[in-house]
Amino acid sequence: MYINISSQKYDKPLLFITIGLIFIGIVMVFSSTVDRSFNKFDYSTFYISKHLIRVFIGALAMIFGMMLDYNYLKRLAGPFLIFSIFLLLLTKILYLAENGINSDPARWLNIGIFSIQTSDIARLSVIIYLANYIDRKKDNIRDYIDGFLPPLLMVLIVMILIIIQPDFSTAAMIGFIFLIMLFIGRAKFLHLVSTVFFGLIFLIPVMYFREYRVYRITSYFDGFFDLSKASHQLQQSFYSLGNGGINGVGLGSSSGKNLFLPEAHTDFILSIIGEEGGYISILIILTLYLSIFQRTIKISKSCTDIFGIMLSIGLSIQILSYAFLHAGVVTGLVPTTGIQIPLISFGGSGLIINLFSIGIILNISQNKKKIRRNRSFI
């Protein structure tokens, strides 16, 4: 038996799944924004036209990710992380200078006619940095001082800068991605558990610094026993899902999108999908996200280096976790957050970053191990 390492074609199933989710997103963004667009701008294609532009930019980013040798990202890992930290600081400073100390949120950095959500860039930079760090420090990762602590401190800096924007949910998701990647990188379980414990001691009080966070938590628990005490968004989400049932009311026939359900094209778009396509459509979409993760696991198992393995897993975890957290929000399983579902919700910098991430995974899929067995005949 011998192993021949060679470049092969990209993973076509992963590409087709991605295209399918993008197509679903285009259809549902248009369906969920027709009335909203007409009421605010007097024509029905305002949101979908913006979404299509961002899908086009995202497609170019995905193609670039497919063409760029992912090993080049090793050299950019440290500088990219520092650059993302600089962007987070710049976003907050510029917003405070323009709007005052009590103004929030400071999540968007305006660059001419474009605006970017800097936490999306920070999330990508953290994943690349962790993949490179685990690759370089794989022999020391179980040592707390020389292995586990340095990436923990860097990720904490990013999380704190995102929390003060404020964007608590994105910071928590970055912390979750950190724990999963370090766990897969074979960090000590005791180090991970202690990090979670002390992290909760810090994050729980921080969560109560903002009234809207307290309301989200209290309305979440109150809604378990009495739907009338749940948040308005969650109530409307339940009404939409209940109205759709198993088979749905039909494409374009949702009543929840008619200004009843806030953020129907972003934070609660899965509720509109469930109303128009039924529970079956939600099951199909979640299966597609699981398929992305399954394809990525297959790609990582045949990858030729640790950096590629960790990078592909980290990028797929962010997509899978965001998708299922979004599903948990619209079904009331977790408290309401501002998490959008990847590749489907109304596009922004998150859509472009996610498509670039898919492009990187597709690039990694081209570098595989061919294992052939020499058969001997007696």
N, C-alpha and C positions, 0 to 999 in steps of 0.2 A: 504494500500500500504506500502511496506517496501523495503529498499535498501540493497542488499546483495553484499558486495565487495569481489571479489574473483579473483584468477588468471585464465586467459583463454589462449587459443592458440593465437599465434601471427597473425597479419593481413596478410593473404595469398595473397590477391590482391596486396598489396604494395610490397610484396616479388616478385611476378611474374612480376610486372611492372619493378622493378629494374633489374631482370634477363633479361627481354626483352631489356632494354636500354643497358645493358652491352653487350649483344649479337650483337646488332646493332653496338655498338662501335667497337667490335672486327672485324666485317666484314668490316666496313668503314675505320678503321685504316689500315687494310691490303690493301684494295683497293687504298687508298690515298698515301700509302708509297712504293708501289712496285717499281716504277721507281726511286724515290728518294733514296731508300735503295740500289738499284742496282748501281746507278751512284756514290754514295759515298762510298759504302763498297763492291761492286762487287758481292753481293748476295741479293736476294729480300726479305729476311725474317728478316733482322736486327731489324727493328722497331717493327714488330708484335711480335717477340719473347720477346723483352723487355716489350711490352705492356701486353702480356699474363702472364709474371712473376708478374707484378704489379697488374693485375686483381686477380691473385691467392692470393697475399698478402692482397689485399683489401677484398677478400672474407673471409679470415681468420679474418680480422679486423671486418667485419660485423657480423660474427658468435660470436666473442668475445663480441661485443656490444649487441647482442641478449641475451647472457648468463649473462652479468654483470648487476646486479641490478642498475638501473639508479639512485636510491636514494643515492648510494655510491658516485656519482659525486658531491653531495652537499658538502661533506667534502673536495673534491679535487678542488672545484671551485676557491677559492682564491689562493692556492699554484700553481695550473695549470696556472692561469693567470700570476702570477709572474714569473713562469718558462718560459712561452712563451715570456715575455718581455726580460728576460735574453737571450733567444735564438736569438731574434731580435738584441740585442746589440752585442752579440758574433759574429753573422754573419757579421755585418758591420765592427767590429773591426778587425776580422781575414782577411777580404777581403782588408781592407785598409793597414794592415800590410804587406800583400803579394803583392798588386798591386799598392799602392800609393793612394794619396788623390784624384786624378782626375779620378780614375777608377770607373766604374759602369757598370752594376748593381750588387749590392751585395745582391742577393735574395736567394742564395743557400748556405746551410751549408753542407760541405762535411764531411761525417762520414765513413771513410774507403772506401769501395767499393760503398757505398750509398751516395746520396745527397738528402736533404730535403729542400723544400721551406718553410721557417719558418713562412711566413705570413699565410700559410694554417693552421698551428698549432695555430697561434695567433687568427685567425678567429673563430676556434672551441672553444678556451678557452674563448673568449669574450662572445659567445652565452651561454656557461655553467655558466659563472660568472653572466651574466645579468639575466638568469632564476633563479638562486639561490638568487640574490639580490632582485628581484621583489617578490619572495616568502617570504623573510625575512622582507622586508620593505613595504609590500603591504599597510599598514595603513598610511605610511608616504610618499609614492611616490609622492603625490601631493604637498608636501612641497619642495621648491626649495633647501634650504640649507641642510636639513637633509635627503631628499629623492632623488631629481633629480641630484644634483650636484656631489656627490661622484662617481656614475658610469660614468657620463659624463667625469670627469677628468681622470679616469682610461682608458676609451676608447680613449680619446684624446692622451694619452701617447702612446698607441698602434698605433694609426693612424700616429702620427708624426714619430715614428720609422720605419714604413713601407714606408712613403713618402720619407724619406731620403735614402731608399735602392737604387734607387727610384722605387716605385710601387704605383703610384697615384690611379690607378683604383681599386686596392684591398682595399686601405685605404678608398676610397669613398664608396665602397660596405659595408665595416664594419660600416661606419657611417650610411648608409641606414638601415642596420639590427638593429643597436642601436635604431634609431628613430621608426621603426616599432614595435620592442619589447616593448619599453617604452610606445608607443601609446596603444598597446593592454594591457599593464600593468596599464593603466588608469592614466598616467602622464598628467599634465595639458597641454592643447593644446597650450596655450600661451608660455609655457616653450619650447615646441618642435619647434614652429615657430621661436622663438627668437634664438634658437640654430642653426636652418637652416640659418637664416639671418646672424648671426655673423660668422657662418662656411663658408658661401660663400665669405664674406669679406676677410677671411683668405686664403681660398683655391684658389680663382681665381688668386691672384697675385702669389701664389706658383706654379700654373700651368704654368705660363709664364716664370718660371726660366729655363725651359728646352726647347731647340729649337724644339725637336721632338714633344713635346706636342703642341706647337704653330702651327706647321705644320699640326698636326692632326686636330686641330680646324679649321684652315683657309681652308684646303683642304676639310673638311666636308661641310662648308658653300658654298665654291666655287663649289663643286660638285653638289649642288642642282640645279644650273642653267646651268652648263656645265660639263658633265661627264669627259671630257678630262682634267679638272683641279682637279678632285678628286684624292685621293691617288692611287698609283699603285695597292695596295691590293684590294681596293674597286672596282676599274675598273675591275680587273680580277674576283672578286666575282660576279659582275653584269654579266659579260660575261658567267660565269659558270651557274648562275641561269637562264639567258636568253636562254642558249643553252639547258638546261634541260626542260624548259617549264612545262607543267602540268604533263606529264607522265614520263619524264626523258629519257635519252639516253640508259639506261641499266646499270646494275652493272658491274663495271670495265671498262666502256667505256668513262669515263670522260677525256676531253682534258685539263681541268684546272689543274689537278694534275700533269701533265707532266712538272713540274718545271715552269709553268706559274704563278700559284697562290702561293705566299709565305705562309708558315705555313699551308699548306692544311690539315695536320693531327692534328693540334691543334687549333689555333685561328680562322681558316676558314673552319673547317671540315664540317659545315652545308652547305656551298656552294657546296662542292663535293656531299653531300647527295642530295641536291636539283638538281644538274646536272644529277646524275645517277638515282635518284628515282623520280624526279619531285617535283612540289609544293605539291603534295599529300603526299609525304613522310615527308616533313617538317611539314605539318599540323598534321600528325599522331604523330610525335615525340613531338611536342609542346603539343598535347593533352595528351600524356603520362605524361609529366611533370605536367600538370594541374591535372591529376589524382593522382599523388603523393601528391600534395597539398590537394586535396579533401579527400584522405584517411587519411591524417594527421589531418585535421580538424575534421573528424569523430572520430579519435582516441583521440584527445585532449578533445572533448566534453564528452567523456565517461571516461576520466581520473579522478583519485581520489584525486589529489593534484595539487596545483598551479605550483609547480616546474616542474612536468611532462607536464602540459599544455604549459607553456612557453618554455620549452626545446624542445618539439616536434614542436611547431610552429616556433621557431627560426631556428631550423635545416632545416625545410622544406622551409622556406623563403630563406635561402641561396642557396638552390638548384634551386628553382623556379626563383629567381632573376638572378642568373648567366645564366640560360638557356635562359631566354628571353632577357637579355642584349646581349648575344652571337648572338641570332637571329637578334636583332636590329643592331648589328655591320655589319653582313654579308649582310644585306638588305639596309644598308645606313641610317637607321633611327636614329642612334646615332654615334658619332665619333668613329674611330677605337681605340680599346683598346686591351690589351693582355689577355682578358677574354676567357677561354675555356668553352666548354659546358660540364656540369657535366655528368660523367658516360660514355660518348661517346668519347671525345677527347683523344688523345694519353696520356697514363697514367703517373702519377707521384705521388707526395705526395698528390696532390689534389684529385686524384681518390681514394686513400686509405682513406683519411679523409672523403670523401663523402660516401663511403661504410660503414665506421664506424658509420657515422651519421645515415644512414638508419638502421643499426643494433640497435642503441639506440632507434629510433622511434619504431621499431618492439618490442623491450623490453618493451617500455611504453604501447604498444598495448595489452600486456598480462595482464595489470592491469586495469580492467574495472569494471564499476558499472552494476550490474544486477538489473533491476527494475521490480518487479512483483506486480501485483495488486490482492488483495484478493477480490473476488466477493461474494457478499451476495445475497441470493435468498429470495424473499418475499413469 
